[in-house]
Amino acid sequence: MRETDLPTGAEQAPEQAPEQARAVHAVVVGGGIAGLAAAHRLLAGGAHVTVLEASDRLGGKLHAGEIEGVRVDLGAESMLARRPEAVALAREVGLDAALQPPAVASAALWNRDRLTPMPKGHVMGVPGDAAVLAEVLSAEGLRRVEAERDLPPTEPGEIGEDIAVGEYVASRVGREVVDRLVEPLLGGVYAGDAYRLSLRMAVPQLFDVARAGGSLLAGVRAVQERAARRQQTGPVFMGIEGGIGRLPLAVAEAVRAKGGEIALSSPVEAVRRTPGGWSVRTAGRELRADAVVLAVPAAQAARLLDAEVPAAAAELRAVEYASMALMTLAYRRGDVELPAGSGFLVPPVDGHTIKASTFASQKWGWIAEENPELLVLRTSVGRHGEEEVLQRTDDELVDVSRADLRAAVGLTAAPVATRVTRWDGGLPQYPVGHHARVARIRAHVAEHPGLAVCGAAYDGVGIPACIAGAHAAVDQLAGDRRALDLLSANPVQSLHGGGGE
């Protein structure tokens, strides 16, 4: 992007020579990874950038912390590496040497009160061959999957513009596949309900299979064959030594180094259109801007758009969020013997409270190296519609985590330290029709030059999705919609490869 690409309209400063181009001023509202990625891209295009973050820290759901002196993530802990955006940004901001794949990537399923290896050969829990689910499903469930070949084929166009993941998958291979595999996998990504989540947004590969018609199992095999032909190598997921929470901090350092301003504890009170561009008001200052990027959750974006883009604000208010909590527990290594692997997922149908556990010291080599005598693991609770679980105190959440860990892996030792991190309204939900809602929001916003939106509420909740959306938003401001159109056509799926991401 060149200096002159973004819309301008403010008068030149009197001391400026008439022929001298004025760097446009862009204000980014929100200091999570989407907002920081947008600021980084704006600066690369020659803009002057101000980032306004309401809280007293940067990073949003990417939060670096520590327990017993060991660095850990208190939010998201890994990023999809098969998409280029997140890994590329990490390298751009100096974290290349810190990138680390999981030391182990084999997860388990706490299914019917026993741990079984997570099956291979499936797409978000849906197999190409019923046999791969033999350790997970009942005999009746397996017969239902095998019977899929005898069902009338799904007719092209029968799915319509969208359908719930659970509704489609259950109609083809039975509810047990949804309840035992699809639900725990999707629950780790969205904290959502498979019978509400959009197939088009959450599992776009399966949406393509559904729209094409025919057999679901045959369609999954075709997806797997295409993936094999691409011969993608390297890890599916990537972490960062010291925690994924280092990524937004490194991006912020790069933004400041390029001359960008970042203001913490600066909640934005209003965004207004002016004859020369935009006015952005905080409690202590008013900024004039040529462009504004709103990289905040849906409710905050709706509040800021009420005056200027009420139709978009109304759509944003309809976006629901789920809350969750992460319990980080540290043990003396000599007191604990865990099964091999990176952790386990929990089907909600079994009635347990935790939905996943990550054996962090086994999954990430740098945690074990920082304190070989300490063993760190995480549990998570909270799905959409389960707000009552999060009414419990921190001590109660630790107690219920310990009770479930005792039942799952026989862990009876007392932790030497615990941390509870609550993410109230942390994960946007993508129900059926979300893709169309996002298209309407962007259409309303596009009517106002110099305005763009990005973040987890739009194209995917994973880190690559947020970065891709931020880049597309900046390109849109410069009049280039190619990345945005591509992203709208191909949402960034947030794959789940282990317990607790």
C-alpha positions in Angstrom: 0.0 0.0 0.0 1.3 3.5 -0.9 0.7 6.6 1.2 -1.9 7.8 -1.3 -3.8 4.6 -1.5 -6.0 5.2 1.6 -8.9 7.7 1.4 -7.8 11.2 2.4 -9.9 14.3 2.9 -8.3 16.3 5.7 -6.8 19.6 4.8 -3.0 19.8 4.3 -1.1 21.4 7.2 -0.4 25.0 6.4 3.4 24.5 6.6 3.3 21.6 4.2 4.3 22.2 0.6 1.3 21.7 -1.7 3.1 19.1 -3.7 4.2 17.1 -0.7 2.1 14.0 0.0 0.7 13.7 3.5 0.9 10.3 5.1 -2.6 9.2 5.9 -3.5 8.6 9.5 -5.2 5.3 10.3 -6.6 4.5 13.8 -6.9 0.9 14.8 -9.4 0.2 17.6 -8.3 -2.9 19.5 -4.9 -4.3 20.5 -5.5 -8.0 20.0 -3.7 -10.0 17.3 -6.1 -8.8 14.6 -5.6 -5.1 15.5 -1.9 -5.4 15.8 -1.6 -7.3 12.5 -3.7 -4.6 10.8 -1.4 -1.9 12.3 1.7 -3.7 11.1 0.3 -3.9 7.5 -0.8 -0.3 7.5 2.7 0.9 8.5 4.2 -1.3 5.8 2.1 0.7 3.3 3.3 4.1 4.6 0.4 5.1 6.8 0.8 6.8 10.2 -0.9 4.5 12.7 -2.4 4.8 16.2 -3.6 1.8 18.0 -6.1 2.3 20.8 -6.6 -0.6 23.3 -9.2 -0.4 26.1 -7.4 -2.7 28.5 -4.1 -2.3 30.2 -2.4 -5.0 28.1 -2.1 -6.1 24.5 -2.8 -9.5 22.9 -6.5 -10.2 23.7 -6.9 -14.0 23.9 -3.1 -14.5 23.4 -1.8 -14.0 26.9 1.7 -14.9 28.1 2.0 -15.6 31.8 3.9 -17.8 34.2 3.3 -20.4 36.9 6.1 -21.3 39.5 8.5 -19.3 37.4 7.8 -21.2 34.2 6.4 -19.3 31.2 3.0 -20.5 30.0 0.1 -19.4 27.9 -3.0 -18.4 29.8 -5.0 -18.3 26.5 -4.5 -19.9 23.1 -1.4 -22.0 23.1 -0.9 -23.0 19.4 -1.5 -21.8 15.9 -2.3 -23.6 12.7 0.9 -23.9 10.7 -0.7 -25.2 7.4 -2.0 -21.7 6.8 0.9 -19.2 6.2 -0.4 -16.0 7.9 0.5 -16.6 11.6 3.9 -18.3 11.1 4.9 -15.7 8.5 4.0 -12.8 10.8 5.9 -14.4 13.7 9.0 -14.6 11.4 8.6 -11.0 10.2 8.7 -9.7 13.8 11.7 -11.7 14.9 10.3 -14.9 16.4 11.6 -17.3 13.7 14.1 -19.0 16.1 11.4 -19.3 18.8 8.9 -21.2 16.6 8.5 -24.8 17.9 6.1 -27.6 16.9 4.6 -29.7 19.6 7.0 -32.2 21.0 4.2 -34.8 20.9 1.0 -34.4 18.9 -0.9 -37.6 19.8 -4.1 -36.7 21.7 -6.6 -39.1 23.3 -10.3 -39.1 23.9 -11.8 -39.6 27.4 -14.7 -41.7 26.1 -17.0 -43.8 28.2 -14.7 -43.4 31.2 -11.5 -44.6 29.5 -8.8 -43.0 27.5 -8.6 -44.1 23.9 -6.2 -42.8 21.2 -7.8 -40.1 19.0 -8.6 -41.9 15.7 -6.7 -41.1 12.6 -8.2 -40.7 9.1 -11.1 -38.4 9.8 -12.1 -34.8 8.9 -13.2 -33.1 12.2 -14.4 -36.5 13.5 -16.1 -37.8 10.3 -14.3 -40.8 8.9 -13.6 -42.0 5.4 -13.8 -45.6 6.7 -16.0 -46.7 9.6 -13.2 -49.0 10.8 -11.1 -46.1 12.1 -13.7 -45.4 14.8 -13.8 -49.0 16.1 -12.2 -47.9 19.5 -14.7 -45.0 19.9 -18.1 -46.1 18.8 -20.4 -48.8 20.1 -21.2 -51.7 17.8 -24.5 -50.1 16.9 -22.8 -46.8 16.2 -20.3 -48.5 13.8 -23.2 -50.3 12.0 -24.9 -46.9 11.5 -21.7 -45.5 10.0 -21.3 -48.5 7.7 -24.9 -48.1 6.6 -24.2 -44.7 5.2 -23.3 -46.3 1.8 -26.9 -47.6 1.5 -28.5 -44.3 2.2 -30.0 -42.3 -0.8 -27.3 -39.8 -1.8 -27.5 -36.2 -0.7 -28.8 -34.3 -3.7 -26.8 -31.4 -5.0 -28.5 -28.2 -3.7 -30.3 -30.1 -0.9 -28.1 -28.5 1.8 -29.0 -24.9 0.8 -26.8 -22.0 1.8 -25.8 -23.6 5.2 -26.7 -26.3 7.6 -25.6 -27.2 11.2 -22.6 -29.5 11.4 -24.4 -31.9 13.7 -27.6 -32.0 11.7 -25.8 -32.9 8.5 -23.3 -35.4 10.0 -25.9 -37.1 12.1 -28.3 -37.5 9.1 -25.5 -39.4 7.2 -23.6 -41.4 9.8 -25.6 -41.1 13.0 -25.6 -39.0 16.2 -23.0 -41.1 17.9 -20.3 -39.8 15.6 -21.4 -36.3 16.4 -21.7 -36.8 20.2 -18.4 -38.8 20.6 -16.1 -37.1 18.1 -17.4 -34.0 16.4 -18.7 -32.4 19.6 -15.4 -32.6 21.5 -13.3 -31.6 18.5 -15.5 -28.5 17.8 -15.9 -27.8 21.5 -12.2 -27.3 21.8 -12.2 -24.7 19.0 -15.5 -22.8 19.4 -16.8 -23.9 22.9 -19.9 -24.3 20.8 -22.7 -26.8 20.1 -22.3 -28.9 17.0 -26.0 -28.9 16.4 -26.0 -25.1 16.1 -22.6 -24.4 14.5 -22.4 -23.6 10.8 -21.0 -26.4 8.6 -20.0 -23.7 6.1 -18.0 -21.8 8.6 -16.7 -24.4 11.0 -15.9 -27.3 8.6 -15.8 -25.8 5.1 -14.3 -29.0 3.6 -17.4 -31.0 4.7 -19.7 -28.2 3.5 -18.1 -28.6 0.0 -18.8 -32.4 0.3 -22.4 -31.8 1.3 -23.0 -29.3 -1.5 -21.6 -31.7 -4.0 -24.1 -34.3 -3.0 -23.6 -38.1 -2.7 -22.1 -40.1 0.1 -20.4 -38.3 3.1 -17.9 -41.1 3.6 -16.9 -41.1 -0.1 -16.6 -37.3 0.1 -14.3 -37.5 3.1 -12.1 -40.0 1.3 -11.9 -37.6 -1.7 -10.9 -34.8 0.7 -8.2 -37.1 2.1 -6.9 -38.1 -1.3 -6.6 -34.5 -2.4 -4.7 -33.6 0.8 -2.4 -36.6 0.2 -1.7 -35.4 -3.4 -0.7 -31.9 -2.1 1.9 -33.7 0.0 2.0 -31.0 2.7 4.9 -31.5 5.0 5.9 -30.1 8.3 3.8 -29.7 11.5 0.1 -29.0 11.4 0.4 -26.8 14.5 3.2 -24.5 15.8 3.9 -23.0 19.1 6.4 -20.3 20.3 9.1 -20.9 22.9 7.8 -19.0 25.9 4.2 -19.1 24.7 2.0 -17.9 21.8 1.4 -14.9 24.0 4.7 -13.6 22.8 3.4 -13.0 19.3 1.3 -9.9 19.9 4.0 -8.4 22.0 6.5 -8.9 19.3 4.2 -7.4 16.7 3.6 -4.4 19.0 7.3 -3.9 19.3 7.6 -3.9 15.5 4.7 -1.4 15.2 6.4 1.0 17.6 9.8 0.5 15.9 8.1 1.6 12.6 6.7 4.8 14.3 3.3 3.5 15.2 1.7 4.7 18.4 0.0 2.2 20.8 -2.1 3.6 23.7 -3.3 1.3 26.4 -6.2 1.9 28.8 -7.8 4.0 26.0 -11.3 2.8 25.5 -12.9 4.4 22.4 -16.1 6.3 23.2 -17.3 7.2 19.7 -16.4 6.9 16.0 -17.9 9.6 13.8 -17.8 10.5 10.1 -16.5 14.0 9.5 -16.2 16.0 6.3 -12.4 15.2 6.2 -12.5 11.6 7.3 -13.2 10.2 10.7 -13.2 11.3 14.3 -12.2 8.8 17.0 -12.9 10.0 20.6 -11.5 8.5 23.8 -11.9 9.8 27.3 -8.8 12.0 27.1 -8.4 12.9 23.4 -10.0 13.1 20.0 -8.1 11.9 16.9 -8.7 12.8 13.3 -8.3 9.9 11.0 -8.4 9.1 7.3 -9.2 5.5 8.0 -10.5 3.4 11.0 -10.2 -0.3 11.5 -12.4 -1.8 14.2 -10.6 -4.9 15.5 -12.8 -5.5 18.6 -15.5 -8.1 19.6 -18.9 -7.8 18.0 -20.6 -6.0 20.9 -18.0 -3.3 21.0 -18.0 -2.9 17.3 -21.8 -2.6 17.3 -21.7 0.2 19.9 -19.1 2.2 17.9 -21.1 1.7 14.7 -24.5 2.6 16.0 -24.4 6.3 14.9 -22.8 5.9 11.5 -23.7 2.3 10.3 -26.7 1.2 12.3 -27.5 -1.7 10.0 -24.1 -3.2 10.6 -24.4 -2.6 14.3 -27.7 -4.5 14.4 -26.2 -7.5 12.7 -23.2 -7.4 15.1 -25.4 -7.4 18.1 -26.8 -10.7 17.0 -23.4 -12.4 17.2 -23.3 -14.6 20.4 -20.3 -15.5 22.4 -19.4 -18.3 24.7 -17.4 -18.0 27.9 -14.7 -20.4 29.2 -12.1 -20.8 31.8 -8.6 -22.3 31.7 -7.1 -23.9 34.8 -3.3 -24.1 34.8 -1.9 -26.6 37.3 1.7 -27.2 38.3 2.9 -30.4 40.0 6.2 -31.8 41.2 7.2 -34.1 38.4 8.0 -36.9 40.9 4.4 -36.9 42.1 2.8 -37.4 38.7 2.7 -40.1 36.1 0.7 -39.1 33.0 0.0 -41.2 30.0 1.9 -40.4 26.8 0.6 -37.8 24.5 -0.4 -34.2 24.4 -3.7 -34.5 26.3 -7.2 -35.5 25.8 -10.7 -34.3 24.8 -13.9 -35.0 26.5 -17.3 -35.7 24.8 -19.9 -33.6 26.6 -22.4 -36.5 26.3 -20.5 -38.3 29.1 -21.4 -35.6 31.6 -18.0 -34.6 32.8 -17.2 -30.9 33.6 -13.9 -30.4 31.9 -14.0 -30.4 28.1 -10.2 -31.0 27.6 -6.8 -31.2 29.2 -3.4 -30.4 27.8 -0.3 -32.0 29.2 1.6 -28.9 28.6 5.0 -30.1 29.8 4.8 -33.1 27.4 3.4 -31.1 24.5 5.8 -28.2 24.6 9.5 -29.0 25.0 10.4 -25.5 26.2 8.1 -25.9 29.3 9.9 -29.0 30.4 13.3 -27.4 29.7 12.6 -24.4 31.8 11.9 -26.5 34.9 12.5 -30.2 34.6 11.3 -30.8 38.1 7.9 -29.2 37.4 5.0 -30.7 35.4 2.4 -28.3 34.0 -1.0 -29.2 32.6 -4.1 -27.3 31.7 -7.8 -28.1 31.8 -10.7 -26.1 30.3 -14.4 -25.7 31.1 -17.2 -23.8 29.4 -19.3 -24.4 26.4 -22.0 -22.2 24.8 -25.1 -22.4 27.1 -23.1 -23.6 30.1 -22.7 -20.3 31.9 -23.6 -21.8 35.3 -20.3 -23.7 35.3 -18.4 -20.4 35.2 -20.3 -19.1 38.3 -18.1 -21.3 40.4 -15.2 -19.8 42.3 -11.6 -20.3 41.2 -11.1 -22.8 44.0 -14.1 -24.8 42.9 -13.0 -24.9 39.3 -9.6 -26.2 40.4 -11.3 -28.8 42.5 -13.6 -30.0 39.7 -10.6 -30.2 37.4 -8.7 -32.3 39.9 -11.7 -34.6 40.3 -12.0 -35.2 36.6 -8.2 -35.6 36.2 -8.3 -38.2 39.0 -11.0 -40.1 37.2 -9.4 -39.8 33.7 -5.7 -40.4 34.4 -5.5 -41.4 38.1 -3.9 -38.1 39.1 -4.2 -37.8 42.9 -1.3 -35.6 43.8 -1.9 -32.0 45.0 -0.7 -29.3 42.7 2.0 -26.9 44.0 0.5 -24.0 42.2 -2.7 -23.2 40.2 -3.9 -20.4 38.1 -7.5 -19.8 36.8 -7.9 -17.6 33.7 -11.5 -16.6 32.8 -12.4 -15.6 29.3 -15.9 -14.1 29.7 -17.5 -13.8 26.2 -14.2 -15.1 24.8 -15.3 -17.1 21.8 -17.7 -15.9 19.1 -20.3 -18.4 17.9 -20.8 -19.3 14.3 -24.3 -20.6 14.0 -26.1 -21.5 10.8 -26.2 -18.4 8.6 -23.2 -16.7 10.1 -21.5 -16.5 6.7 -24.4 -14.5 5.3 -24.4 -12.3 8.4 -20.8 -11.4 7.9 -21.4 -10.6 4.3 -24.2 -8.2 5.3 -22.0 -6.5 7.9 -19.2 -6.0 5.4 -21.6 -4.7 2.7 -23.0 -2.1 5.2 -19.5 -1.1 6.3 -18.2 -0.8 2.7 -20.7 2.0 2.1 -18.5 4.2 4.3 -15.0 4.8 2.7 -12.2 4.6 5.2 -13.9 2.1 7.5 -13.1 -1.6 7.9 -13.7 -4.4 10.5 -11.8 -7.5 11.4 -11.3 -10.0 14.2 -12.5 -13.4 15.4 -16.2 -12.6 14.8 -15.9 -12.8 11.1 -13.8 -15.4 9.2 -12.5 -17.8 11.8 -11.5 -17.8 15.5 -7.9 -19.1 15.0 -4.8 -16.9 14.9 -4.2 -17.3 11.1 -7.9 -16.4 10.4 -7.6 -13.2 12.5 -4.4 -12.2 10.8 -5.8 -13.0 7.3 -8.9 -10.9 8.1 -6.8 -8.0 9.3 -4.7 -8.0 6.1 -7.8 -8.2 4.0 -9.4 -5.3 5.9 -6.3 -3.1 5.3 -6.3 -4.1 1.6 -10.0 -3.2 1.3 -9.2 0.3 2.6 -6.9 0.7 -0.3 -9.6 -0.4 -2.7 -8.3 -4.0 -3.2 -11.0 -6.5 -2.3 -9.3 -9.6 -3.7 -8.1 -10.9 -0.3 -11.5 -10.2 1.3 -13.4 -11.9 -1.4 -11.1 -14.9 -1.2 -11.4 -15.1 2.5 -15.2 -14.8 2.3 -15.3 -17.7 -0.2 -12.9 -19.8 1.9 -13.2 -19.3 5.7 -10.1 -20.3 7.6 -11.0 -23.4 9.5 -9.6 -23.7 13.0 -8.4 -27.3 13.1 -8.0 -29.0 16.5 -5.1 -31.3 17.0 -5.0 -31.9 20.7 -6.5 -31.2 24.1 -7.1 -27.7 25.2 -6.2 -25.4 22.3 
